[in-house]
Amino acid sequence: MNKHIFKHFAVAFAACCVVSCQDSESDLLKQKVYFDGNLQKVEMPDTGSTLDVDITSRLSNKQGEAVDVSYSLADSSLVALYNSKYGTDYVAFKHQNVTFSKTSSTIAAGSIYADKVSLTLNNLDQLEAGKNYMLPIKLHSASTPIIDGEDVEYIVLAKPVKITKAGDFYNKYISVKFPSGTYFKSFTYEALVHSIWWGSNCTIMGSEGLMIFRVGDVGGGISAGILQIAGRQHYEAPEKLQINKWYHVAVTFDQATGKTVMYLNGTKWAESAWNISGFDPNADVGFNIGKIPGFPWGERPFYGYMSEVRVWSVARTENQIKQNMLGVNPKSDGLELYFKMDGSETVNGNKIKDAAKGIECTTGGLEFATLAQPVTMKDLQ
């Protein structure tokens, strides 16, 4: 009796599995509609306050009948979810500044793509330079299923930033005294740099002997022009930086993972694993930008221009670095030191205050120079 029951159960189970597999295969073969890509980056005009953007969707396969689709503005909360998932800091583009030419379209019989729908982004002159904006668009179809997770397209835009001034660091410096008790377990250094020529050891920023971001260390066997982060441990970039060229350079250290990453123009360039607990930026000779004044083994000056010099008490993500190379909110979480170097900071005698915490620093001869050509994102590509 038990054998017969087990046999019937096994047959029934096998039948269910076959039906389930058939249903699953059938579901995969069903015609579906979706966005071909979920991220559309658009370039804002230098002038004007409006921009037209085209959107379209597609079928998974051609079919003999037309398919109607429509679009709507998705809830702005999706922007926060996107930021949380990908480590970005997009600002939701306001719905009241969006106008659809129409909200519906058709995928003609025998075609794959829907006729394009145009939407107009308005009041672009009200956007803040340096911030990145995101607008999620939702796809709908009453007749055809939509692929889950492919039903939202994110339109991304940023107001162009042009840096017209920079700090002239030709053998000049800023010395920083962080608040007492400052200790960086994790950190990020980043800056825009433009060298006129590479000396044997050129200081970008940091605490010599503890955590210094520099270019070259000829005396230590590192060629001129090679970007290096050095302290109790060190590593170098794989290639030389050129002179007379703007770069965004950054280095991060995440104490929780022991991972340190070097970035060039927002893209990972080199990485290493470190076993350190962190460092006190005020220790030893202290924290300096541009050169190390009075250092007995040479002041190690940088010869050129710098802009957007920042120190963070967190390890910034690749997306965060890439998104904000030309500017960042001075009140951003974890931003401990920020010099825009665009002339907005004032040098009084030999003192200058940073834009993040208002730390009063000492400077030696720093001046702000008007650049022959503005720095834009195109210079960092």
FENURLIN-V351568 format. One record per residue. N is the residue number from 1. PHI is phi in radians with two decimals (999 if undefined). OMEGA is omega in whole degrees, 0 to 359 (999 if undefined). Layout:
# FENURLIN-V351568
n->N phi->PHI omega->OMEGA
n->N phi->PHI omega->OMEGA
This chain:
# FENURLIN-V351568
n->1 phi->999 omega->180
n->2 phi->-1.08 omega->180
n->3 phi->-1.11 omega->180
n->4 phi->-1.15 omega->179
n->5 phi->-1.09 omega->180
n->6 phi->-1.09 omega->181
n->7 phi->-1.10 omega->180
n->8 phi->-1.12 omega->179
n->9 phi->-1.11 omega->181
n->10 phi->-1.10 omega->179
n->11 phi->-1.11 omega->180
n->12 phi->-1.11 omega->180
n->13 phi->-1.11 omega->180
n->14 phi->-1.09 omega->179
n->15 phi->-1.10 omega->179
n->16 phi->-1.09 omega->180
n->17 phi->-1.09 omega->180
n->18 phi->-1.11 omega->180
n->19 phi->-1.09 omega->180
n->20 phi->-1.08 omega->180
n->21 phi->-1.12 omega->179
n->22 phi->-1.13 omega->178
n->23 phi->-1.09 omega->181
n->24 phi->-1.12 omega->180
n->25 phi->-1.16 omega->179
n->26 phi->-1.12 omega->180
n->27 phi->-1.13 omega->180
n->28 phi->-1.16 omega->183
n->29 phi->-1.49 omega->180
n->30 phi->-1.12 omega->175
n->31 phi->-1.15 omega->180
n->32 phi->-2.41 omega->180
n->33 phi->-2.07 omega->183
n->34 phi->-2.91 omega->171
n->35 phi->-1.42 omega->182
n->36 phi->-1.15 omega->176
n->37 phi->-2.44 omega->185
n->38 phi->-1.70 omega->180
n->39 phi->-2.40 omega->178
n->40 phi->-2.10 omega->180
n->41 phi->-1.62 omega->181
n->42 phi->-2.03 omega->181
n->43 phi->-1.70 omega->180
n->44 phi->-1.32 omega->177
n->45 phi->-1.25 omega->178
n->46 phi->-1.19 omega->179
n->47 phi->-2.26 omega->180
n->48 phi->1.64 omega->185
n->49 phi->-2.09 omega->179
n->50 phi->-2.30 omega->179
n->51 phi->-2.64 omega->177
n->52 phi->-1.63 omega->181
n->53 phi->-2.22 omega->178
n->54 phi->-1.67 omega->174
n->55 phi->-2.24 omega->176
n->56 phi->-2.65 omega->176
n->57 phi->-2.34 omega->186
n->58 phi->-2.53 omega->172
n->59 phi->-1.66 omega->177
n->60 phi->-1.26 omega->177
n->61 phi->-2.63 omega->175
n->62 phi->-1.13 omega->175
n->63 phi->-2.54 omega->187
n->64 phi->-1.40 omega->181
n->65 phi->-2.07 omega->177
n->66 phi->-1.24 omega->179
n->67 phi->-2.17 omega->178
n->68 phi->-1.58 omega->176
n->69 phi->-2.29 omega->176
n->70 phi->-2.54 omega->184
n->71 phi->-2.32 omega->176
n->72 phi->-2.55 omega->175
n->73 phi->-1.34 omega->180
n->74 phi->-1.32 omega->181
n->75 phi->-1.05 omega->183
n->76 phi->-1.12 omega->179
n->77 phi->-1.09 omega->178
n->78 phi->-1.13 omega->179
n->79 phi->-1.15 omega->178
n->80 phi->-1.11 omega->178
n->81 phi->-1.15 omega->178
n->82 phi->-1.10 omega->179
n->83 phi->-1.04 omega->181
n->84 phi->-1.13 omega->183
n->85 phi->-1.32 omega->188
n->86 phi->-1.95 omega->177
n->87 phi->1.19 omega->179
n->88 phi->-1.81 omega->179
n->89 phi->-2.40 omega->178
n->90 phi->-1.16 omega->174
n->91 phi->-1.81 omega->181
n->92 phi->-1.16 omega->176
n->93 phi->-1.28 omega->187
n->94 phi->-1.20 omega->182
n->95 phi->-1.08 omega->183
n->96 phi->-1.16 omega->180
n->97 phi->-1.75 omega->181
n->98 phi->-2.13 omega->177
n->99 phi->-2.24 omega->176
n->100 phi->-1.52 omega->170
n->101 phi->-1.17 omega->172
n->102 phi->-2.84 omega->182
n->103 phi->-1.86 omega->182
n->104 phi->-2.17 omega->180
n->105 phi->-2.68 omega->183
n->106 phi->-2.34 omega->169
n->107 phi->-1.67 omega->185
n->108 phi->-1.13 omega->177
n->109 phi->-0.99 omega->180
n->110 phi->1.45 omega->179
n->111 phi->-1.91 omega->178
n->112 phi->-1.94 omega->186
n->113 phi->-1.72 omega->176
n->114 phi->-1.34 omega->172
n->115 phi->-1.02 omega->184
n->116 phi->-1.18 omega->174
n->117 phi->-2.00 omega->181
n->118 phi->-1.80 omega->172
n->119 phi->-2.19 omega->183
n->120 phi->-1.87 omega->175
n->121 phi->-1.65 omega->186
n->122 phi->-1.91 omega->175
n->123 phi->1.02 omega->180
n->124 phi->-1.14 omega->179
n->125 phi->-1.19 omega->179
n->126 phi->-1.56 omega->180
n->127 phi->-1.29 omega->180
n->128 phi->-1.53 omega->177
n->129 phi->-1.08 omega->178
n->130 phi->1.64 omega->178
n->131 phi->-1.61 omega->180
n->132 phi->-1.88 omega->186
n->133 phi->-1.95 omega->182
n->134 phi->-2.39 omega->178
n->135 phi->-2.23 omega->178
n->136 phi->-1.50 omega->179
n->137 phi->-2.01 omega->183
n->138 phi->-1.77 omega->179
n->139 phi->-1.73 omega->179
n->140 phi->-2.35 omega->171
n->141 phi->-2.71 omega->181
n->142 phi->-1.41 omega->187
n->143 phi->-1.83 omega->187
n->144 phi->-2.28 omega->178
n->145 phi->-1.05 omega->179
n->146 phi->-1.94 omega->179
n->147 phi->-1.16 omega->181
n->148 phi->-1.09 omega->180
n->149 phi->1.57 omega->178
n->150 phi->-2.00 omega->185
n->151 phi->-1.77 omega->178
n->152 phi->-2.28 omega->172
n->153 phi->-1.98 omega->181
n->154 phi->-1.80 omega->175
n->155 phi->-1.62 omega->185
n->156 phi->-2.09 omega->178
n->157 phi->-2.62 omega->178
n->158 phi->-2.52 omega->177
n->159 phi->-1.24 omega->183
n->160 phi->-1.01 omega->176
n->161 phi->-1.91 omega->175
n->162 phi->-2.16 omega->178
n->163 phi->-1.59 omega->185
n->164 phi->-1.83 omega->178
n->165 phi->-2.29 omega->178
n->166 phi->-2.63 omega->178
n->167 phi->-1.32 omega->177
n->168 phi->-1.50 omega->183
n->169 phi->-1.82 omega->179
n->170 phi->-1.20 omega->181
n->171 phi->1.10 omega->178
n->172 phi->-2.22 omega->189
n->173 phi->-2.74 omega->166
n->174 phi->-2.27 omega->175
n->175 phi->-1.84 omega->187
n->176 phi->-2.01 omega->172
n->177 phi->-2.00 omega->179
n->178 phi->-1.22 omega->177
n->179 phi->-0.93 omega->180
n->180 phi->-0.96 omega->180
n->181 phi->1.61 omega->179
n->182 phi->-1.11 omega->179
n->183 phi->-2.56 omega->182
n->184 phi->-1.62 omega->172
n->185 phi->-1.36 omega->171
n->186 phi->-2.05 omega->181
n->187 phi->-2.82 omega->170
n->188 phi->-2.45 omega->168
n->189 phi->-1.89 omega->173
n->190 phi->-2.71 omega->181
n->191 phi->-2.91 omega->166
n->192 phi->-1.59 omega->183
n->193 phi->-2.30 omega->178
n->194 phi->-2.53 omega->184
n->195 phi->-1.71 omega->174
n->196 phi->-1.44 omega->171
n->197 phi->-2.79 omega->181
n->198 phi->-1.67 omega->172
n->199 phi->-1.37 omega->182
n->200 phi->-1.30 omega->182
n->201 phi->-2.75 omega->187
n->202 phi->-1.98 omega->183
n->203 phi->-1.38 omega->168
n->204 phi->-1.58 omega->176
n->205 phi->-2.90 omega->173
n->206 phi->2.30 omega->180
n->207 phi->-1.90 omega->183
n->208 phi->-1.00 omega->181
n->209 phi->1.50 omega->181
n->210 phi->-2.02 omega->179
n->211 phi->-2.88 omega->186
n->212 phi->-2.04 omega->177
n->213 phi->-1.81 omega->188
n->214 phi->-2.59 omega->178
n->215 phi->-2.11 omega->180
n->216 phi->1.42 omega->171
n->217 phi->-2.79 omega->187
n->218 phi->-0.98 omega->179
n->219 phi->-1.12 omega->179
n->220 phi->-1.73 omega->177
n->221 phi->1.59 omega->179
n->222 phi->-1.80 omega->186
n->223 phi->-1.09 omega->174
n->224 phi->-1.05 omega->180
n->225 phi->1.60 omega->179
n->226 phi->-1.66 omega->179
n->227 phi->-1.23 omega->184
n->228 phi->-2.48 omega->167
n->229 phi->-2.01 omega->188
n->230 phi->-2.45 omega->176
n->231 phi->-2.92 omega->174
n->232 phi->-1.18 omega->171
n->233 phi->-2.31 omega->182
n->234 phi->-2.70 omega->169
n->235 phi->-2.79 omega->189
n->236 phi->-2.22 omega->173
n->237 phi->-1.31 omega->184
n->238 phi->-1.39 omega->184
n->239 phi->-2.41 omega->179
n->240 phi->-1.37 omega->170
n->241 phi->-1.45 omega->179
n->242 phi->-1.49 omega->172
n->243 phi->-1.57 omega->178
n->244 phi->0.96 omega->180
n->245 phi->-2.55 omega->179
n->246 phi->-1.43 omega->174
n->247 phi->-2.34 omega->164
n->248 phi->-1.79 omega->180
n->249 phi->-2.06 omega->180
n->250 phi->-2.64 omega->173
n->251 phi->-2.47 omega->179
n->252 phi->-2.20 omega->172
n->253 phi->-2.43 omega->177
n->254 phi->-1.88 omega->186
n->255 phi->-1.09 omega->182
n->256 phi->-1.13 omega->182
n->257 phi->-1.81 omega->184
n->258 phi->1.31 omega->184
n->259 phi->-1.68 omega->174
n->260 phi->-2.14 omega->185
n->261 phi->-2.30 omega->175
n->262 phi->-1.86 omega->182
n->263 phi->-2.10 omega->173
n->264 phi->-2.17 omega->181
n->265 phi->0.91 omega->175
n->266 phi->1.43 omega->181
n->267 phi->-2.08 omega->180
n->268 phi->-0.98 omega->185
n->269 phi->-2.06 omega->180
n->270 phi->-2.79 omega->179
n->271 phi->-2.71 omega->180
n->272 phi->-2.74 omega->175
n->273 phi->-2.00 omega->182
n->274 phi->-2.10 omega->175
n->275 phi->-2.06 omega->178
n->276 phi->-2.30 omega->181
n->277 phi->-1.55 omega->185
n->278 phi->2.29 omega->180
n->279 phi->-2.77 omega->176
n->280 phi->-1.69 omega->185
n->281 phi->-1.18 omega->180
n->282 phi->-1.55 omega->185
n->283 phi->-1.26 omega->176
n->284 phi->1.02 omega->182
n->285 phi->-1.53 omega->177
n->286 phi->1.46 omega->185
n->287 phi->-1.76 omega->183
n->288 phi->-2.36 omega->177
n->289 phi->-2.14 omega->175
n->290 phi->1.66 omega->172
n->291 phi->-2.95 omega->182
n->292 phi->-1.98 omega->187
n->293 phi->-1.10 omega->177
n->294 phi->1.34 omega->182
n->295 phi->-1.18 omega->187
n->296 phi->-1.13 omega->179
n->297 phi->-1.77 omega->179
n->298 phi->1.85 omega->184
n->299 phi->-1.40 omega->170
n->300 phi->0.95 omega->186
n->301 phi->-1.36 omega->171
n->302 phi->-1.61 omega->182
n->303 phi->-2.01 omega->180
n->304 phi->2.80 omega->185
n->305 phi->-2.02 omega->174
n->306 phi->-2.39 omega->176
n->307 phi->-2.64 omega->176
n->308 phi->0.88 omega->179
n->309 phi->-1.49 omega->185
n->310 phi->-2.44 omega->173
n->311 phi->-2.26 omega->180
n->312 phi->-2.07 omega->176
n->313 phi->-1.70 omega->177
n->314 phi->-2.34 omega->174
n->315 phi->-1.53 omega->180
n->316 phi->-1.22 omega->178
n->317 phi->-1.43 omega->179
n->318 phi->-1.04 omega->179
n->319 phi->-1.11 omega->180
n->320 phi->-1.10 omega->179
n->321 phi->-1.17 omega->184
n->322 phi->-1.12 omega->183
n->323 phi->-1.24 omega->193
n->324 phi->-2.19 omega->184
n->325 phi->-1.16 omega->184
n->326 phi->-1.77 omega->179
n->327 phi->2.98 omega->180
n->328 phi->-2.67 omega->177
n->329 phi->-1.19 omega->181
n->330 phi->-1.04 omega->181
n->331 phi->-1.74 omega->179
n->332 phi->-1.06 omega->179
n->333 phi->-1.05 omega->176
n->334 phi->1.51 omega->180
n->335 phi->-1.46 omega->187
n->336 phi->-1.77 omega->181
n->337 phi->-2.68 omega->183
n->338 phi->-2.65 omega->172
n->339 phi->-2.07 omega->178
n->340 phi->-1.25 omega->180
n->341 phi->1.12 omega->180
n->342 phi->-1.80 omega->182
n->343 phi->1.65 omega->179
n->344 phi->-1.29 omega->173
n->345 phi->-1.45 omega->182
n->346 phi->-1.95 omega->175
n->347 phi->-1.62 omega->177
n->348 phi->-1.93 omega->186
n->349 phi->1.17 omega->177
n->350 phi->-2.04 omega->181
n->351 phi->-2.11 omega->177
n->352 phi->-2.58 omega->179
n->353 phi->-1.84 omega->179
n->354 phi->-1.39 omega->186
n->355 phi->-1.51 omega->184
n->356 phi->-1.54 omega->186
n->357 phi->-2.03 omega->182
n->358 phi->1.23 omega->179
n->359 phi->-1.23 omega->177
n->360 phi->-1.44 omega->185
n->361 phi->-2.06 omega->178
n->362 phi->-1.75 omega->179
n->363 phi->-2.19 omega->178
n->364 phi->-2.03 omega->174
n->365 phi->1.40 omega->183
n->366 phi->-1.07 omega->175
n->367 phi->-2.32 omega->177
n->368 phi->-1.87 omega->185
n->369 phi->-1.89 omega->173
n->370 phi->-1.38 omega->186
n->371 phi->-1.40 omega->178
n->372 phi->-1.12 omega->177
n->373 phi->-2.30 omega->179
n->374 phi->-1.06 omega->175
n->375 phi->-1.60 omega->177
n->376 phi->-2.23 omega->179
n->377 phi->-1.06 omega->180
n->378 phi->-1.11 omega->179
n->379 phi->-1.27 omega->184
n->380 phi->-1.92 omega->181
n->381 phi->-1.87 omega->999
